[in-house]
């Protein structure tokens, strides 16, 4: 894993309002978000559809202008453009010039990035090999599969050897093999010293590759930090299966250990907090029960993520009720 | 800067060259030039003039149609397909992108004007119709008019949909050929405000009729050098203003 370095991306109180049309009230899509990305980490920007992920990324990329707040990349204000030679970007759903071949496509971006003519063929060949498309360099992009398009898209984002790479939903719509290929590429970027900012709603991928995450819900940051910290220790549970359970033990487990009990014939399964498993086993054995098994229950990022969203939604609904005088 | 603009321009030209719809349009224009030969057989007099009249008119009409057809979707298509995202997020200024797209499209349209002109010259030569310098001037000014139309279409394409952009650009094309009449009518008016408005509109709208030397070419009338260089200089100036305005609008555009 990475060690914390200097800040590569800094976002402070970013606000973006969209006005759907003349005379229509503006809608706040980003509501004062603040977060930072450290050097050489893979940062996951996570949220449900419509939460403001792509708007944040587009703002950072200079595609839209913030209503308020500020943001810097590599210490430069995002309204500048000179620093963008150090930034790579793969947009959500790769719409590329499909009439170009893979080599022509990369050559176009190499020219835009100011790569000297003499260096271009080598750089293109290296990148095609790197993303596993050496065999498809002379084929037009319209013949590429979605996974191949994502990989050539990553190659264009890297053509100028940027320090930081922004990826918008890089694994969206890919099959498991395609997702693994992209995951491997992202991990390799970190090995090569790059900083990766990744927008995604596929949480299993976040768990597998990201060092830190920020969770955005309804335009507000709900959490920022390491995934291990987000999946807090007290959320971890274990299933303890016991046989020959006396009635009074069942009551004790429920009352003292806050256990959820499920009966399976002569056996009882108790879901208890993981850190209290030892106490539960001691009490159960003392009461004459037989321990059949103990299985840790892995609490996924997904379930906690869903909890976070539900909490936000409920809080908002409650607020709306109060405001409307219900 | 020049490398980036050239890269965008050549990519635009490459896209057009690989677009089969354009070949159909150029083929149709060349066919129309050929049809002039058939039409000329309906008359016993001035057959060569009919051939060349149909040919030059076909070139003017099709170069305008191609300019508007390609220009109105030029920027909108890039935004709609989001291909622009990976370009303006590199160290490419938005005005560089706009200028590169414009130059690429002008090169495309000029290439088509050249193909049509070669067809016109070939038909004229084969039928024994006279070819004079005025024909070349007329073709050069047709190319100039096309470049101006592409700029207007690019401007509208930078902030509106292709349908509206084609409506506006088409309107400019039609009105652009009537500005002289409009100015004349205005000057004959007794109402001072009408006179003033007609004068302002004449200066703001493109004077496309100054690019029309068809009559001079068909009748071999003398053409003063200023009748060629002035419209061209006027065109360069007008294109610069329109692209500058387009760049300002495009600079502040949000790509949602």
Boltz contact constraints between the chains, C-beta under 6 A:
constraints:
  - contact:
      token1: [A, 61]
      token2: [B, 89]
      max_distance: 6.0
  - contact:
      token1: [A, 63]
      token2: [B, 255]
      max_distance: 6.0
  - contact:
      token1: [A, 64]
      token2: [B, 254]
      max_distance: 6.0
  - contact:
      token1: [A, 84]
      token2: [B, 90]
      max_distance: 6.0
  - contact:
      token1: [A, 84]
      token2: [B, 91]
      max_distance: 6.0
  - contact:
      token1: [A, 85]
      token2: [B, 91]
      max_distance: 6.0
  - contact:
      token1: [A, 89]
      token2: [B, 89]
      max_distance: 6.0
  - contact:
      token1: [A, 91]
      token2: [B, 82]
      max_distance: 6.0
  - contact:
      token1: [A, 91]
      token2: [B, 85]
      max_distance: 6.0
  - contact:
      token1: [A, 95]
      token2: [B, 81]
      max_distance: 6.0
  - contact:
      token1: [A, 95]
      token2: [B, 82]
      max_distance: 6.0
  - contact:
      token1: [A, 95]
      token2: [B, 83]
      max_distance: 6.0
  - contact:
      token1: [A, 99]
      token2: [B, 15]
      max_distance: 6.0
  - contact:
      token1: [A, 99]
      token2: [B, 18]
      max_distance: 6.0
  - contact:
      token1: [A, 108]
      token2: [B, 11]
      max_distance: 6.0
  - contact:
      token1: [A, 111]
      token2: [B, 7]
      max_distance: 6.0
  - contact:
      token1: [A, 112]
      token2: [B, 4]
      max_distance: 6.0
  - contact:
      token1: [A, 112]
      token2: [B, 7]
      max_distance: 6.0
  - contact:
      token1: [A, 112]
      token2: [B, 90]
      max_distance: 6.0
  - contact:
      token1: [A, 112]
      token2: [B, 92]
      max_distance: 6.0
  - contact:
      token1: [A, 113]
      token2: [B, 90]
      max_distance: 6.0
